[in-house]
Amino acid sequence: MSVERKASWRVPAGGFVAAVFVLLLARLAELARRFAADLVYWDQLDFLDPFFREASLLEAFVWQHGPHRQGLAAVAYALLLPLSSWSGRAEAFVTVGLLAAGCLLLWRAVHLLTGETRPSDIFLPLACFSLSANDLLVGAQNLANGPLPFLLVALTVWALQVEERRWRCAWLALLGAAAVYTGFALFLVPAVLVLLALEVRAARGGGEKGIALAGAAGVLLSAGSFFVGYRWLPAVPCFTWTLPPRDYLGFLAGLSGRAWGVVPPAAVPASRLLAAASLALLTATAAAGLLGLSWMRRPGAEGASRRLVGRTVFVLCSFSLFHTLFTALGRTCLGPEAALASRYTIYSVPGLCGVYLATRSLWTRESRHRKLAAAAILLLVALLLAKERFWRIEWANGGWVGAKKQEWSECFLQHREIERCDNEAQIALFPSASREASRVEEKLEYLEAHALSLFRGEPRGPAP
């Protein structure tokens, strides 16, 4: 009887993971509530340009910002901006919701693919709701740069669970076509094309094969249309192809180390040991992706479960690897400190989850590698728990940005002078050299005339 009583008080693994999920999500929402400011800031003044001009939704959809386009973010903004009077705080809560939805989809996938939820699955909310991504909530917010690409990756993982091939192919094609246009979700496209090619190969009958081929053709057409009117716009002015390999490796170490919590938020890898550890974790992501690729080739009905795990791991890891490599290629010229930018960490989260899923799938009673997998899982979870030692720094970083944006807003409401407020708040609204070309003053006048963003609640000015 005492044994039964003890068992009845056991907290199920699902309940434990759910409690951690809610706690970390609430912390993220509190960060948004406290520090998100109603100020159209920095890059927002460029990528929201079609909305300032009240242009068509199609123009906003294909609007190019740097190397990518806005895509589904334009649709989201077409709904969100008028409903919230261009509120940055409202957008921050939408971002929290998108991250929560993506994390739930990934948790569901891990549960279905491994057959159960285990306490170690707290790895997922620890990765998805880390405060290291605070810039998504308090900085130059852009739904196309982080939140929506993350959700599209998670939805692709969900689509892989659809049992009927024709519907699975339809969803993969739809998500792949949308990913082409939606920010850096474009790094998801190669994986989707590989998946659709596998569906073509495995299809039974002309109907299934035709749908898979049509899906692949649709994604390729979307990718081709992406370059209609496309302009070569490097992400940074200093971009070059000719940096020493050592510089690229240092930048890669910073990106990986920041995401895993090996490198502190405000310091580049200060030692060879830290740099090596960071690159080893990046290599683990690549190894998990290759392992997933090998599992995708398992023959027969008995290999179906492993093939599905392999496809999921491949999608997660390949997306993060593509983003990491291309970010290093495009931004290493900024120096190693630039690798620690908060907004990059969300792109590493799918890869982190891919490494966890690959390891978790080896942690079975039948596996020859069970003990090794268990030790690896403990290490992975320990890394993300150790990353939480930086939460106060991340909170303070987010609070500083939010406070400075609020300070700038209050100054401008009083004085209506951009340069003065840049100096007083010690934060620039927009790069001064590009302010005239981007019509910053005109856009602030638009916001004031329509009582939007920082002017919310103020009486409307004369119609422009």
N, C-alpha and C positions, 0 to 999 in steps of 0.2 A: 504493500500500500504506500509506503514511503517513497518507493521508486516511482510509482504512478504519480504521486503528488509532485515530486521533483520534475517529472517530465511535463506535467501540465503547466508548470511555470516557465518552461523553456520558451524563449522568444524565437519564433520562426525566422529563418534566414531572410525571407522576403520582408518581414516586418522590420528587421534590423536595417536592411538596405533601404527600405522605404523611409525609415526615420532619418537616416543620413541624407537621403535625397531631399526630403522636405527641409531639413535644417540648413543644408548648404544652399538650396534654392532660395530660402527665406533670407539668408545672408546676402545673396546677390541682389535680391529685390530691395533690401534695405539700403544697399549701396546706391542703387538707382534712385530710391526715394530721397535719400539725403543729399546726393551730390550731382545728380543730373540737372543741367541748367537749360533754361529756354533761351538759347542763343544759337543762331545759324553761324557756324564757326568753321574757319579754315576751308578744307576741301568741299564742305557742304555748299559753300557759295558757288562752286563750280558745277558739281554734279546735280544740284537742284535747279540749274539754270533754266531748263524747259518749264519748270513750274513757276518761276519768276516771270517768265514771258507768257505764261498761260498757253503753252504750245500743246499740240495733240499728244495723246497718250502714246501713239506710235513713235513720235520723235523722242519722247522721254524713255521709251523702252529701248531704243537703239542708241541712246546717248552714250558717247564714248567718254570715259573718264580715265585718263592714263591709258594703260594697255587693255583695259576691259570695258565692257558695256554694262548698263544698269539692269536691263532685263526685268525679271520679276519684281525687283525692288521698285521699279517705276510704278507697277501696278499697286504695290503695297502703299507707296507714297501718295498715289492718286486717291486712295481711300483715307489714309491716316492724316495727311496734312490738313485737309478741310475739316475733318472731324475734331482735330485737336488744336486748331489754330496754330499749327506748326510748332507744337510743344516738343522740346527735346526730352522732357521727362516722360511724356507719353511714349515716345519712340524707345526710350530706355526700357520701359516695361514691356513693350512689344518684343524687344530683343530678349529679355528674360524669358518670355513665353516661347519664343522660337528655340532657345537653348534647351528649355525644359522639354519641349516636344521632341527635339532631336535625341536628347538623352533617354527619354522613355522608349523611343523606337530602338535605340541601341541596346538598352536593357532587355527589351522584349526579344530581340534577336539572340542575345547571349543565352537567355533562358530557354528559348526554343531549340537552339543549336546544341546546347550542352545538356538539356533535359531537366535542369533544376536551377534554382537560385541559391547561391552560397554566400556566406558573409563576405568573402573576398570581392564580391561584386560591388562593394562600396567603391572599388576602383573607378567605376563609371561616373557616378556623380562627383567624385573627387577630381576627375579629369574634366568633365563638362562644365562644372560650376566653379572652377578655380578663379580666384580674384586676380590672377595674373592677366586675365583678359579684361581688366577694368576699363580700358580705353574704348571698348565697344559700347559702354554705357555712358561714359562721361566725357569722352574726347570728341573727335570729329566723326560723329556717328554716321554710318552708312550701312543700311541693311544688305546691300550687295557685297559689302566687304566684311565677311565674317558670318553673321547670323544666318542669312538665307543659303549661302553655299554649304554651311554645316548641316542645315536642315535637308538640303537636297541630297547630300551624301547619306544621311540617315534614312531618307525616303527610298533611296536606291537599295539600301540594305533591306528595307521592308519589302520592296518589290520582288526581291529574290525569294521571299517566302511564299509568294503567290503560287499555288499549285498548278493551275491550268496554264500551259505554255503560251497560248495566244494572248491571254491577259497579262501574263508576266512580260512578254515581249512588248506589248502595247505600253505598259507602264514604264519599262526601261527606255523605250524610244521617246516617250513624252518627257521623262525626266532628263534624258540626255540632251534633247533639243532645247529644253529650258536652261540647262546648265551652260550651254554654249554662250548664252547672252548674259547670264547672271553673275557678274563679278568674276571672282577667281574660282567659281564652280566649274569654269571651263576645264580645269585640271581633272575633273571627273569624267570628261568625255572619252578619253582613250580607254578607260576601264569599261565604260558602257559599251563601246564598240567591240571590245574583246568578248564581253558577255553575250552580245547579240550574235557575234560570229559563232560562238559555241552553241547558241540556240539553233542557228541555221544548221549546223552540223548534226545536232541531236534530234532535229525535228522529224516527226513521223507523218508522212503524207504531205501532199502538196499544199494543203491549207495552212498547216502550221509553219511549213518552210516559207510560204509566201508572206505570212505575217511577220516572221522574223526578218526576212529580207527587206520588206517594206519598212520595218522599224529601223534597220541599219541605214537604209537609204535616206530615211527622214532625218536621222541624226547627221549624216554626212551633208545633206542639203542645208540643214541649219548651220553646220560648221562652215560651209561654203558661203552662205549668205552673210555670215559674220564679217567677211572681208569686203563686202560691198560698201564703198565709201570709207573704208578703214584708213586711219592715219597712223603712221609710226610715231608713237608718243611714249618714249621711255619713261619709266616711273620716276626717275630722278635725272637732273641735268648732267650729272657727272658720269653717267653710264658709259662703260667701255668694255671691250672684250679682252683686253690685254693685261689684266692684273696677274700678279704671280699666283701660282696654285696655292701657296701658303696662305695668302689673304683669303681665298675662297674657303679653305679648310677652317680657318679661324672663324669666319662668319657662320659656316655651317655648325661649328661647335657651339657658338652662341645661340643660334636658333634652337638647336636640339636641347642644349643644357637649360635654357630658359623654360622650355615647355615641360621638361621632366623635373625641374626644380633643383637640378644639380648646380646651376649657376645662379647666384643671387640676382634680384631684379635690377640692380644698379651697378653691376660690375661684370666686365667681360671675364672669360675664363682666365684667371690670374696665374694658373700653373699648368704645366704640361699634363699633370695628372687629371685636373678638371677637364681640360680640353679632350684628353683621350677618353675619359668617361663619357663625355657628351657625344663624341663621335661614335663610341661603342653603342650607345643607345640609339643613335640614328642608324647604325649598321643593323641593330636588332630589328628596327622597323623594316629595313630592306630585306633582311633574312626572313621575317614573317611573311612579307609579300611574296617572296620566291617560294616559300613553303606552301602558301595558299595556292600559288600557280601550279605547283606540283600536285597538290591534292585535287585540283580541278580535273586532272587527267585520270583519276581513279576509275577503273572499268567496272561494269556490271551493276546490278541492283544493290549489292552489298556495299558498294562504294558511294551510293547516292548521298548519304548523310555527310560523308567526308568531303564530297565535291561541293556541297552547299556551304559548308564551313570554309572551304578553300576559296570559293567565289567571294564570300563576305569579307574574309581577311584580305583578299587581293584588292577589292574595292577600297577598303579603309586605308590600307597601307600605301597603295599606289597614289591615291589622291594626296596624302600628306607628303609623300616623297617628291612628287611633281612640284607641289607648291614650294617646298623647302629648297629644292635645287634651283628652280627658276627665280626665287626670291634672292638667293645667294648670287646668282648670275647677274641679276639686275641691280642689286643694292650694295654689294660689297664695297663699291667705291666710296660709300658714306663712312666707312670705318667699322671696326668690330662692335662699337657701342650700339650702332643702329640695329644689330641683330637682336637686341634685347627689347625691341619695341613691343608693347603690350598687345597690339592688335594682331601680331603674327601667331600668338600662341594657340588661338582657336583652330587654326589650320593644321596644327600638329595633333589635335585631340583625336581625330579619326585614326591616325596611325598608332597613337597610344592604345586606343581601344582594340585595334587590329592585333597588336602584339599581345594584349591581354587575352583576347579571344583565342588566338592560336595556342597560347600556353594553356589556357583553361580547357581547351578541347583535348589536350594531351593528359589532363588530370582525370583519368578514369581508372576504374578497377582493372580493366583489361589491358591498359597501356603498359608497355615495358619501361616507359619513361616516367612513370607516375611520381616517383620520389623526386626526380630532377624537376619535373613540372611543378610539383608542390613548392619546392624551394624557390623556383623562379617566380611563382605567383606571390609568395611572401615578399620577395625582393621588390617586385613591381608595386605592390600595395604599400610597402614600406617607403618607397621613393616618393609616392604621392602624399603619404602622410607626413613625411619629412618636409615636403614642399610647403605644407601648411605653416611651417615655422616662419614663413615670410608674410603671413596674412596681414599682420599689422602694417608692414611696409607697403604692401599693395593697397591696403585700405587708405593709408595716408597719401599715397600717390594719387589715387582716384579723388580723394577729398581735396587735395591741392588743386588739381585741374578744375574740379567743379567750383571751388571757391574763387579761383581766378576768373573763370568765365562769368560767375555771378557778379564779381567785383567790376569786371569790364562792363557788363550790362548796366549796372547801377550808375557807373560813371557816364556812359553814353546817354542814358535817359536824362541825366542832368545837364550835360554839356554839348552833346551832339558833335563831338570832335573825335575822330578815329585815332589820330596820332597821340592826342593827349591821353586818351583812355588806354592805348597800347603802353604808354610810358608809366601811367599811374598804376595800372593793374599788373604791369610787368609780364604781359602775355599779349601776343599779337593776334588780332582778329584774322588777319590774312597777310601773306607776304607783301610787303609794301611795293616791291618792284613790279608785281603783277596786279596791283589793286585796280589800276585804271583799265587795263585790258579786260579784267573780269567784271567791270562795272559794279564794284562793291558799294559805292555810295548810292548808286541808283537802286540797288537791291535793298539796301537799308531803308531808303525812302519808300519802296514798295511795301516792306513789312510794316512800316509806321502808318502808311496810308490805310492799310487793311487791318491794323491792330493785331498783328501776328508775331509769333516768337517772343522776343523780349518786350514787345509792345502790347502783349496780351493784357486785356483789362484796362488799357488806356483808351480814351476817346479816339475815335477814328479821325484821321486828318482828311483833307479834301481829296476827292477822287483823283487819281493820276491821269 
